[in-house]
Amino acid sequence: IVTRNLDEHYKMMQQIYNGCEIVMGNLEISQMEHSRNLSFLQSIREVTGYILIGLNQFTRLPLPNLRVIRGTTLYKGHYALAVVLNYQRDGQYGLRELGLTHLTEILEGGVSIFENKFLSYAPQVNWQDIVRDPAAKVVISDNGPQSDQHGLEFVTLLLSLSVTKTVCAPQCNGRCFGRSPSECCHIECAGGCNGPLDTDCFACKNFNNSGSCVPQCPQTLIYNMHTFKLELNPNAKYQYGSICVAQCPTNFVVDGSSCVSSCPSGKKEVEESGMKKCKPCEGLCPKDCSGTGGKKGQTVDANNIDSFINCTTIQGSLHFLVTGIKGDSYKKVPALDPEKLKIFRTVREITGTSVYFLSIQSWPESMSDLSVFSNLQTIQGRKLYRGYSLLVMRIPSLTSLGLRSLRIINEGSVYISENKKLCYHDTINWTRIFNSRSRPQRRQKHIEIKNNRPQGQCAAEGHVCDPMCSSDGCWGPGPNQCLSCKNFSRGGTCVPQCMFLTGERREFATPEGECMPCHSECAVQEGKLTCIGPGADECVACASLQDGPHCVSSCPEGVMGGEGIIFKYPSKQRRCEPCHSNCTKG
């Protein structure tokens, strides 16, 4: 971050990095004059992203204790370290020494050092000894004249640290604390060490867990040898950069085993037991949108309909008026394309404090139902008004409502009138919808349904509920329009029977009568039930292997357990049995 005021920029850098040891992200040092005191940067040992040093006038890089650059993000997509244009134009000040006397590891990315007018020895440093990736770019060009003396001094200094690849025994993977094959650093060390243990590392290759370098932080789930399941680990920690932490910092949320600043696409933030976590969304992630009125105008129209894309909750009302459906020549609003109304298929709830919540007083002539709201489940207000929750009137093309998912109208009343072709509406058990969650003192709702197509005419032409529907009625023709089912349901469609004994994928029934698939690891049974529930421990028999009561596709192998890593093998009886305690890799 660079501000126009150099003094302000310096103070901000000092405030951010004073006493800092690990920089989570990128470190950019720029526009520092030769007289600035940069000692506040001397405590930095590690940078997780890249380092950019540019447009400065100081003589020596102020990072004498830097050991590791991780390069999780790279400058211009290639460089973990970039040192560019560090000299005073038409002056005598500029970078003369890199001063990175403890830098021994760049885990990802390369090095770019160019146009530093007074820097003389950068080309003579063996950067391939520091850069881990042999394919990473190392670009050194257009700096000051080379000086053998400065280059020799710098290389000699690195060799005296006894941690570089050039002095280690071949067995040491490039990091050691001495020249003997027995003086190798632990495999989890980065940047060298002063002993063989995972607690002797100068920095960690992967993660630092309370001073020990480890390949991964203690996982959130561990294998329980007694229940044969993955269970929550009470000693779990989360990845915060290269550190294992028991709790994520303020303003961070837990995503799996990591601390993140925000949930990724397809996940939503929830709070469980006082901890903010990212959870996968069921379908679209929740998105609240304001309804009609105010800046959007009094009706849904061609100008504002795109603002409802991917909305799951409407805060306020939705009005459909003739000036929105057929256009408003006075306001130069074109007619609404009926296909655009499919945008509302994502809406699950309409809520607010308006007189009308869903008000339909005009509709395209080509549409015979309101199925664009087929996923609308709830209409509810947060304050009590004498208005309507649902109003549908004078729609000549309407033959059915098609609100197949609507189950709750929490407050307000219903008005359905003057729809001359409308059938099915008088079969609906509106009391069930109102009584779902309404407070007892508000259950007496005003239902005004009149002057629609007579029920006798509807029945005479076959516009009646499907035989699979219960006596609660239906929103339209077919088994997928029932308010509830007479027998069973599958994915919102009423069916006479679940696939208990037939079909490639067998099912069980929930207490509510919903047909649900058996677990994929259940073996299909002929002439009898395949499962009694959704879990892998509720199969009658296993398709592959069995671990305790659970059907599994493979036995646990290298899974974290309460007392170490668990390995099991499949027996002749297709059961998972523990490997001998002396086995380390299965």
C-alpha positions as CSV (number, residue, x, y, z in Angstrom):
1,I,0.0,0.0,0.0
2,V,1.5,3.3,-1.1
3,T,0.1,6.7,0.0
4,R,0.8,10.0,-1.6
5,N,2.3,11.3,1.6
6,L,5.7,9.6,2.2
7,D,5.7,10.4,5.9
8,E,2.2,8.9,6.3
9,H,3.3,5.8,4.3
10,Y,6.3,5.3,6.6
11,K,4.3,5.6,9.7
12,M,1.7,3.1,8.4
13,M,4.5,0.6,7.6
14,Q,6.0,1.0,11.0
15,Q,2.6,0.5,12.7
16,I,1.9,-2.7,10.7
17,Y,5.2,-4.4,11.0
18,N,6.8,-3.3,14.2
19,G,7.5,-6.5,16.2
20,C,6.2,-8.7,13.5
21,E,7.9,-12.1,13.0
22,I,5.6,-13.8,10.4
23,V,4.0,-11.8,7.6
24,M,0.7,-13.5,6.5
25,G,0.6,-12.5,2.9
26,N,2.9,-10.3,0.8
27,L,5.5,-7.8,2.1
28,E,5.9,-4.8,-0.1
29,I,8.5,-2.2,0.8
30,S,8.5,0.8,-1.5
31,Q,9.4,4.6,-1.7
32,M,11.6,4.6,1.4
33,E,14.1,7.4,1.5
34,H,17.7,6.8,2.5
35,S,17.3,8.5,5.8
36,R,14.5,6.3,7.1
37,N,15.0,4.1,10.1
38,L,13.8,0.6,9.1
39,S,14.8,-1.3,12.1
40,F,11.2,-2.2,12.8
41,L,11.5,-4.8,10.0
42,Q,14.4,-6.7,11.5
43,S,12.1,-9.0,13.5
44,I,10.6,-10.6,10.4
45,R,11.6,-14.2,10.0
46,E,9.1,-15.5,7.5
47,V,6.8,-14.2,4.7
48,T,4.1,-16.5,3.4
49,G,3.5,-14.6,0.1
50,Y,6.1,-12.7,-1.9
51,I,8.5,-9.9,-1.1
52,L,8.6,-6.8,-3.4
53,I,11.4,-4.3,-2.8
54,G,11.0,-1.4,-5.2
55,L,11.7,2.3,-5.7
56,N,13.7,2.7,-2.5
57,Q,16.9,4.6,-1.7
58,F,18.3,2.7,1.4
59,T,21.7,1.0,1.2
60,R,20.9,-2.4,2.6
61,L,17.7,-4.5,2.7
62,P,16.3,-4.2,6.3
63,L,15.6,-8.0,6.6
64,P,18.6,-9.5,8.3
65,N,16.6,-12.2,10.1
66,L,14.4,-13.3,7.2
67,R,14.8,-17.1,6.8
68,V,11.9,-18.3,4.6
69,I,9.8,-17.0,1.8
70,R,6.9,-19.4,1.2
71,G,5.6,-17.9,-2.1
72,T,2.0,-18.9,-1.6
73,T,1.3,-15.9,-3.9
74,L,3.9,-14.8,-6.5
75,Y,4.8,-11.4,-7.9
76,K,3.7,-11.3,-11.5
77,G,2.9,-14.9,-11.2
78,H,6.6,-16.0,-11.0
79,Y,8.6,-14.4,-8.3
80,A,8.8,-14.9,-4.5
81,L,11.5,-12.2,-4.3
82,A,11.5,-9.1,-6.5
83,V,14.1,-6.3,-6.0
84,V,13.7,-3.6,-8.6
85,L,14.6,0.0,-9.3
86,N,16.2,0.7,-5.8
87,Y,18.3,3.9,-6.5
88,Q,18.0,7.6,-6.4
89,R,17.6,9.1,-9.8
90,D,20.5,11.4,-10.5
91,G,21.8,10.8,-7.0
92,Q,24.2,8.8,-4.9
93,Y,21.8,6.8,-2.8
94,G,20.5,3.3,-3.5
95,L,20.7,-0.4,-2.7
96,R,24.2,-1.7,-2.4
97,E,23.8,-4.8,-0.2
98,L,21.0,-7.4,-0.2
99,G,21.6,-8.1,3.5
100,L,19.6,-11.3,3.4
101,T,22.2,-13.1,5.5
102,H,19.8,-15.6,6.9
103,L,17.6,-16.3,3.9
104,T,18.1,-20.0,3.1
105,E,14.8,-21.2,1.6
106,I,12.3,-20.0,-1.0
107,L,9.6,-22.7,-1.1
108,E,7.7,-21.6,-4.2
109,G,8.6,-19.2,-7.0
110,G,11.8,-17.6,-8.2
111,V,13.8,-14.4,-7.9
112,S,13.9,-11.2,-9.9
113,I,16.6,-8.6,-9.2
114,F,17.0,-5.9,-11.9
115,E,17.8,-2.2,-12.4
116,N,19.4,-1.7,-9.0
117,K,22.1,0.8,-10.1
118,F,24.5,0.3,-7.1
119,L,24.0,-3.4,-6.4
120,S,27.0,-5.4,-7.5
121,Y,27.1,-9.0,-6.2
122,A,23.5,-10.3,-6.7
123,P,24.5,-12.4,-9.8
124,Q,27.2,-14.3,-7.8
125,V,24.8,-15.6,-5.1
126,N,24.0,-19.3,-5.7
127,W,20.2,-18.7,-5.8
128,Q,19.5,-22.3,-6.9
129,D,20.8,-23.3,-3.5
130,I,18.0,-21.2,-1.9
131,V,15.2,-21.6,-4.4
132,R,13.6,-25.0,-3.9
133,D,11.9,-25.4,-7.3
134,P,14.7,-26.1,-9.9
135,A,12.3,-24.8,-12.6
136,A,11.7,-21.5,-11.0
137,K,12.9,-18.4,-12.8
138,V,15.9,-16.5,-11.5
139,V,16.3,-13.2,-13.4
140,I,19.3,-11.0,-12.4
141,S,20.0,-8.1,-14.9
142,D,20.9,-4.5,-15.3
143,N,22.3,-4.0,-11.9
144,G,25.6,-2.4,-10.8
145,P,29.0,-3.6,-12.0
146,Q,30.0,-7.0,-10.5
147,S,32.3,-7.1,-7.6
148,D,34.2,-10.3,-6.8
149,Q,34.9,-9.1,-3.3
150,H,31.3,-8.4,-2.3
151,G,30.2,-11.7,-3.9
152,L,32.8,-13.7,-2.1
153,E,31.9,-12.1,1.2
154,F,28.2,-12.9,0.8
155,V,28.7,-16.6,-0.2
156,T,31.3,-17.1,2.5
157,L,28.7,-15.8,5.0
158,L,26.1,-18.3,3.8
159,L,28.5,-21.2,4.0
160,S,29.4,-20.2,7.6
161,L,25.8,-20.8,8.5
162,S,26.3,-24.6,7.8
163,V,22.7,-25.0,6.6
164,T,22.9,-24.7,2.8
165,K,22.6,-27.6,0.3
166,T,26.2,-27.2,-0.8
167,V,27.7,-28.5,2.5
168,C,25.1,-31.1,3.6
169,A,25.5,-34.8,3.2
170,P,23.4,-36.3,0.3
171,Q,21.2,-38.0,2.9
172,C,20.0,-34.7,4.3
173,N,17.7,-33.5,1.6
174,G,19.6,-30.2,1.4
175,R,19.2,-29.1,5.1
176,C,21.6,-29.9,7.9
177,F,23.3,-28.5,11.0
178,G,26.7,-30.1,10.2
179,R,28.5,-31.9,7.5
180,S,28.0,-35.5,8.9
181,P,25.3,-37.7,7.5
182,S,24.0,-37.9,11.1
183,E,23.6,-34.2,11.3
184,C,20.5,-33.8,9.1
185,C,17.6,-31.5,9.9
186,H,14.2,-33.1,10.5
187,I,12.3,-33.6,7.2
188,E,9.7,-31.0,8.3
189,C,12.4,-28.3,8.6
190,A,12.7,-25.3,6.2
191,G,15.6,-22.9,6.2
192,G,17.9,-25.0,8.3
193,C,18.1,-26.1,11.9
194,N,20.3,-26.4,14.9
195,G,19.5,-30.0,15.7
196,P,17.8,-33.2,14.4
197,L,14.4,-32.8,16.1
198,D,11.2,-31.3,14.6
199,T,11.5,-28.6,17.4
200,D,15.1,-27.6,16.2
201,C,13.9,-26.1,12.9
202,F,14.6,-22.4,12.0
203,A,11.3,-22.5,10.2
204,C,8.7,-25.2,9.2
205,K,8.3,-26.6,5.7
206,N,4.5,-27.1,6.3
207,F,3.1,-26.1,9.7
208,N,4.2,-25.1,13.2
209,N,2.3,-26.8,15.9
210,S,3.3,-25.2,19.3
211,G,7.0,-25.2,18.3
212,S,7.0,-28.5,16.5
213,C,7.1,-28.7,12.7
214,V,4.4,-31.1,11.4
215,P,3.1,-32.1,8.0
216,Q,-0.5,-31.2,9.0
217,C,-2.2,-29.6,12.0
218,P,-4.2,-31.9,14.4
219,Q,-7.2,-32.7,12.3
220,T,-10.8,-31.8,13.1
221,L,-11.8,-35.5,12.7
222,I,-10.0,-38.5,14.1
223,Y,-10.8,-42.2,13.7
224,N,-12.3,-43.9,16.7
225,M,-11.2,-47.5,17.0
226,H,-14.1,-48.4,19.2
227,T,-17.0,-46.8,17.2
228,F,-15.3,-47.3,13.8
229,K,-16.2,-43.8,12.8
230,L,-14.5,-40.4,12.2
231,E,-15.3,-38.2,15.2
232,L,-14.6,-34.7,16.3
233,N,-11.2,-34.3,17.7
234,P,-11.2,-32.3,21.0
235,N,-7.6,-31.3,20.4
236,A,-8.1,-30.2,16.8
237,K,-6.3,-27.1,15.5
238,Y,-6.7,-25.0,12.4
239,Q,-4.3,-23.9,9.7
240,Y,-3.7,-20.1,9.9
241,G,-1.0,-19.6,7.3
242,S,1.8,-21.9,8.4
243,I,0.7,-22.0,12.1
244,C,-1.6,-24.4,13.9
245,V,-4.0,-22.5,16.1
246,A,-6.7,-23.7,18.5
247,Q,-9.0,-20.8,17.5
248,C,-9.1,-18.8,14.4
249,P,-8.3,-15.1,14.8
250,T,-11.2,-12.6,15.1
251,N,-12.9,-11.9,11.7
252,F,-11.8,-15.3,10.4
253,V,-14.0,-18.3,9.9
254,V,-13.3,-22.0,9.9
255,D,-13.4,-23.8,6.5
256,G,-12.6,-27.5,7.0
257,S,-9.3,-27.4,8.8
258,S,-8.3,-23.8,7.8
259,C,-8.9,-20.2,8.9
260,V,-10.2,-18.1,6.0
261,S,-11.2,-14.5,5.8
262,S,-14.5,-15.4,4.0
263,C,-16.3,-18.6,2.9
264,P,-15.6,-19.7,-0.6
265,S,-18.2,-20.0,-3.4
266,G,-20.8,-22.6,-2.6
267,K,-20.5,-22.3,1.1
268,K,-22.2,-20.1,3.7
269,E,-21.2,-18.8,7.1
270,V,-22.9,-20.4,10.1
271,E,-22.3,-20.3,13.9
272,E,-22.0,-23.6,15.8
273,S,-21.1,-23.7,19.5
274,G,-19.9,-20.1,19.4
275,M,-17.6,-20.8,16.4
276,K,-18.1,-19.4,12.9
277,K,-17.8,-22.0,10.2
278,C,-18.3,-22.4,6.5
279,K,-20.9,-25.0,5.6
280,P,-21.8,-26.2,2.1
281,C,-25.0,-24.6,0.8
282,E,-28.0,-26.8,-0.1
283,G,-28.4,-25.7,-3.7
284,L,-27.9,-22.0,-4.0
285,C,-26.3,-20.1,-1.2
286,P,-28.7,-17.8,0.7
287,K,-29.0,-14.4,-1.0
288,D,-31.3,-11.7,0.4
289,C,-32.8,-9.2,-2.0
290,S,-35.1,-6.2,-1.5
291,G,-38.5,-6.4,-3.0
292,T,-40.4,-3.9,-5.1
293,G,-41.0,-0.4,-3.9
294,G,-38.5,2.4,-3.3
295,K,-35.7,2.6,-5.8
296,K,-36.9,-0.5,-7.7
297,G,-40.3,1.0,-8.5
298,Q,-43.8,-0.3,-7.6
299,T,-43.7,-3.4,-9.8
300,V,-41.4,-6.0,-11.2
301,D,-40.5,-4.9,-14.7
302,A,-38.0,-5.3,-17.5
303,N,-35.7,-2.7,-15.9
304,N,-35.4,-4.3,-12.5
305,I,-35.9,-8.0,-13.0
306,D,-32.2,-8.8,-13.3
307,S,-31.7,-7.6,-9.8
308,F,-33.5,-10.7,-8.6
309,I,-31.1,-13.2,-10.1
310,N,-30.1,-16.0,-7.6
311,C,-32.2,-14.4,-4.8
312,T,-33.4,-16.9,-2.3
313,T,-35.2,-14.5,0.1
314,I,-37.2,-11.4,-0.8
315,Q,-37.1,-8.8,1.9
316,G,-40.4,-6.9,1.3
317,S,-43.1,-7.4,-1.3
318,L,-43.2,-8.5,-4.9
319,H,-45.8,-6.7,-7.0
320,F,-46.7,-7.7,-10.5
321,L,-48.7,-4.9,-12.1
322,V,-49.8,-4.3,-15.7
323,T,-47.2,-1.5,-16.1
324,G,-44.5,-4.1,-15.4
325,I,-45.8,-7.0,-17.4
326,K,-47.0,-5.1,-20.5
327,G,-44.6,-2.1,-20.1
328,D,-45.1,1.6,-19.4
329,S,-44.8,3.8,-22.4
330,Y,-44.9,6.9,-20.2
331,K,-41.8,5.9,-18.3
332,K,-40.3,4.2,-21.4
333,V,-40.3,0.7,-19.7
334,P,-40.6,-2.1,-22.3
335,A,-42.8,-5.1,-21.9
336,L,-41.4,-7.9,-19.7
337,D,-40.1,-11.0,-21.5
338,P,-42.1,-13.9,-19.9
339,E,-38.9,-16.1,-20.0
340,K,-37.3,-13.6,-17.5
341,L,-39.8,-14.6,-14.8
342,K,-38.0,-17.9,-14.5
343,I,-35.5,-15.9,-12.4
344,F,-37.9,-16.3,-9.4
345,R,-37.4,-20.1,-9.4
346,T,-34.7,-19.6,-6.8
347,V,-36.9,-17.7,-4.3
348,R,-37.7,-19.8,-1.2
349,E,-39.1,-17.1,1.1
350,I,-40.9,-13.8,0.9
351,T,-40.9,-11.7,4.1
352,G,-41.3,-8.2,5.2
353,T,-43.7,-5.6,6.7
354,S,-45.7,-4.5,3.7
355,V,-49.4,-4.7,3.2
356,Y,-49.0,-7.3,0.4
357,F,-46.2,-9.8,0.3
358,L,-46.9,-11.5,-3.0
359,S,-49.3,-9.5,-5.1
360,I,-50.1,-10.7,-8.7
361,Q,-52.5,-8.4,-10.5
362,S,-51.1,-8.9,-14.0
363,W,-49.4,-11.9,-15.7
364,P,-48.2,-12.8,-19.2
365,E,-51.0,-14.3,-21.3
366,S,-48.7,-17.1,-22.4
367,M,-48.3,-18.4,-18.8
368,S,-51.1,-20.5,-17.3
369,D,-49.7,-20.9,-13.8
370,L,-47.4,-19.3,-11.2
371,S,-44.8,-22.1,-11.4
372,V,-41.9,-19.6,-11.6
373,F,-42.5,-19.6,-7.8
374,S,-42.5,-23.4,-7.6
375,N,-39.7,-23.4,-4.9
376,L,-41.4,-20.7,-2.8
377,Q,-41.9,-22.4,0.6
378,T,-42.8,-19.5,3.0
379,I,-44.6,-16.2,3.0
380,Q,-44.2,-14.6,6.4
381,G,-44.2,-11.1,7.8
382,R,-42.3,-9.9,10.8
383,K,-45.0,-7.4,11.9
384,L,-48.7,-7.8,12.0
385,Y,-50.7,-6.0,9.4
386,R,-54.3,-6.4,8.2
387,G,-53.1,-6.8,4.7
388,Y,-52.8,-9.9,2.4
389,S,-49.9,-12.3,2.3
390,L,-51.0,-13.7,-1.1
391,L,-53.1,-11.8,-3.6
392,V,-53.9,-13.2,-7.1
393,M,-56.6,-11.4,-9.0
394,R,-57.9,-10.9,-12.6
395,I,-55.5,-13.1,-14.4
396,P,-57.4,-14.5,-17.4
397,S,-54.8,-17.0,-18.5
398,L,-54.4,-18.7,-15.1
399,T,-55.6,-22.3,-14.9
400,S,-53.7,-23.4,-11.7
401,L,-51.6,-21.7,-9.1
402,G,-48.6,-24.1,-9.4
403,L,-47.2,-23.1,-6.0
404,R,-46.1,-26.7,-5.3
405,S,-43.7,-25.9,-2.5
406,L,-45.7,-23.4,-0.5
407,R,-46.3,-24.8,3.0
408,I,-46.3,-21.8,5.3
409,I,-48.2,-18.5,5.4
410,N,-47.3,-17.1,8.7
411,E,-49.2,-13.8,8.8
412,G,-51.8,-12.0,6.7
413,S,-54.7,-13.2,4.6
414,V,-55.3,-14.8,1.2
415,Y,-57.3,-13.1,-1.6
416,I,-57.8,-15.1,-4.9
417,S,-60.5,-13.6,-7.1
418,E,-61.7,-13.0,-10.6
419,N,-59.5,-15.6,-12.3
420,K,-62.0,-17.0,-14.7
421,K,-60.1,-20.2,-15.8
422,L,-58.5,-21.0,-12.3
423,C,-59.1,-24.5,-11.0
424,Y,-57.6,-26.5,-8.1
425,H,-57.5,-23.5,-5.7
426,D,-60.6,-24.7,-3.8
427,T,-59.0,-28.1,-3.1
428,I,-56.2,-26.6,-0.9
429,N,-56.4,-27.1,2.8
430,W,-55.5,-23.5,3.6
431,T,-55.9,-24.1,7.3
432,R,-52.9,-26.5,7.2
433,I,-50.8,-23.8,5.6
434,F,-51.8,-21.1,8.0
435,N,-51.5,-23.3,11.1
436,S,-48.0,-24.5,10.3
437,R,-46.2,-21.9,12.4
438,S,-48.7,-19.2,13.1
439,R,-49.1,-18.1,16.7
440,P,-52.3,-19.5,18.2
441,Q,-53.9,-16.0,18.6
442,R,-53.3,-15.3,14.9
443,R,-54.6,-18.6,13.4
444,Q,-58.0,-17.2,12.4
445,K,-57.1,-16.0,8.9
446,H,-59.3,-14.3,6.4
447,I,-59.5,-16.4,3.3
448,E,-61.3,-14.7,0.4
449,I,-61.5,-17.0,-2.6
450,K,-64.3,-16.0,-5.0
451,N,-65.4,-15.6,-8.6
452,N,-63.0,-18.0,-10.1
453,R,-63.9,-21.0,-12.3
454,P,-66.7,-23.1,-10.6
455,Q,-65.5,-26.3,-9.1
456,G,-68.1,-28.3,-11.0
457,Q,-66.8,-27.1,-14.3
458,C,-63.3,-27.9,-13.3
459,A,-64.2,-31.5,-12.3
460,A,-66.2,-32.0,-15.4
461,E,-63.2,-31.3,-17.6
462,G,-60.9,-33.5,-15.4
463,H,-59.1,-30.6,-13.6
464,V,-58.9,-32.5,-10.3
465,C,-56.1,-33.6,-8.1
466,D,-54.0,-36.6,-8.9
467,P,-55.0,-39.9,-7.2
468,M,-51.7,-39.9,-5.4
469,C,-52.6,-36.7,-3.5
470,S,-54.0,-36.7,0.0
471,S,-57.2,-34.9,1.0
472,D,-55.1,-31.7,1.7
473,G,-55.5,-30.9,-2.0
474,C,-53.2,-29.8,-4.8
475,W,-51.8,-26.7,-6.6
476,G,-52.4,-28.1,-10.1
477,P,-52.4,-31.3,-12.2
478,G,-50.1,-34.2,-11.6
479,P,-48.5,-36.0,-8.7
480,N,-45.9,-33.3,-8.2
481,Q,-48.5,-30.6,-7.3
482,C,-49.9,-32.3,-4.1
483,L,-49.9,-30.4,-0.8
484,S,-49.2,-33.8,0.8
485,C,-49.2,-37.4,-0.4
486,K,-51.6,-40.3,0.2
487,N,-48.8,-42.8,0.3
488,F,-45.1,-41.9,-0.2
489,S,-43.2,-39.1,-1.9
490,R,-39.9,-39.0,-3.8
491,G,-38.2,-35.7,-4.6
492,G,-41.5,-33.7,-4.3
493,T,-43.5,-36.2,-6.4
494,C,-46.1,-38.5,-4.8
495,V,-45.6,-42.2,-5.6
496,P,-47.6,-45.4,-4.6
497,Q,-44.5,-47.1,-3.1
498,C,-40.8,-46.7,-2.4
499,M,-38.3,-49.0,-4.1
500,F,-38.0,-51.2,-1.1
501,L,-37.6,-54.5,-3.0
502,T,-37.1,-53.4,-6.7
503,G,-34.9,-51.1,-8.7
504,E,-31.2,-50.7,-9.1
505,R,-30.9,-48.3,-6.2
506,R,-33.0,-49.4,-3.2
507,E,-34.8,-47.1,-0.8
508,F,-36.1,-46.8,2.7
509,A,-38.9,-44.5,3.9
510,T,-38.6,-41.8,6.5
511,P,-41.3,-41.4,9.2
512,E,-42.7,-38.6,7.0
513,G,-43.1,-41.0,4.1
514,E,-40.3,-39.7,2.0
515,C,-38.5,-42.3,-0.2
516,M,-34.7,-42.0,0.4
517,P,-31.9,-43.9,-1.2
518,C,-29.9,-46.5,0.7
519,H,-26.2,-45.7,1.3
520,S,-24.1,-46.4,-1.8
521,E,-22.1,-49.1,0.1
522,C,-25.2,-51.2,0.8
523,A,-25.4,-54.4,-1.2
524,V,-28.7,-54.8,-3.1
525,Q,-30.8,-57.6,-1.5
526,E,-33.2,-59.7,-3.5
527,G,-36.6,-60.2,-2.0
528,K,-35.9,-58.3,1.2
529,L,-34.9,-54.8,2.4
530,T,-31.5,-53.5,1.5
531,C,-31.3,-50.9,4.3
532,I,-33.3,-49.5,7.2
533,G,-31.9,-46.0,7.1
534,P,-29.5,-43.6,5.3
535,G,-26.2,-44.5,7.1
536,A,-23.5,-46.9,6.1
537,D,-24.2,-48.7,9.4
538,E,-27.8,-49.3,8.4
539,C,-27.2,-51.7,5.6
540,V,-28.5,-55.3,5.7
541,A,-25.2,-56.3,3.9
542,C,-22.2,-54.6,2.5
543,A,-21.3,-54.2,-1.2
544,S,-17.6,-54.1,-0.6
545,L,-16.0,-54.2,2.9
546,Q,-17.2,-53.8,6.5
547,D,-15.4,-51.8,9.2
548,G,-17.1,-52.5,12.5
549,P,-20.8,-51.9,11.8
550,H,-20.1,-49.6,8.8
551,C,-20.0,-50.6,5.1
552,V,-17.0,-49.0,3.4
553,S,-15.4,-49.0,0.0
554,S,-11.8,-49.4,1.4
555,C,-10.3,-50.0,4.8
556,P,-8.9,-47.0,6.8
557,E,-5.3,-46.4,5.7
558,G,-3.2,-43.6,7.2
559,V,-6.1,-42.1,9.0
560,M,-5.4,-39.9,12.0
561,G,-6.6,-41.7,15.2
562,G,-6.6,-40.7,18.9
563,E,-3.3,-42.5,19.5
564,G,-1.6,-42.1,16.1
565,I,-2.1,-43.0,12.5
566,I,-4.5,-46.0,11.8
567,F,-3.9,-48.7,9.2
568,K,-6.2,-51.6,8.5
569,Y,-6.3,-54.4,5.9
570,P,-9.3,-56.4,4.4
571,S,-9.6,-59.9,5.7
572,K,-10.9,-62.9,3.7
573,Q,-14.3,-62.3,5.3
574,R,-14.2,-58.7,3.8
575,R,-13.8,-57.2,7.2
576,C,-11.3,-54.4,8.0
577,E,-8.8,-55.6,10.6
578,P,-6.0,-53.5,12.3
579,C,-2.5,-53.9,11.1
580,H,0.1,-55.0,13.6
581,S,1.4,-52.2,15.8
582,N,4.9,-52.5,14.3
583,C,3.6,-51.7,10.9
584,T,4.2,-48.0,9.9
585,K,2.7,-47.8,6.4
586,G,0.0,-50.5,6.3
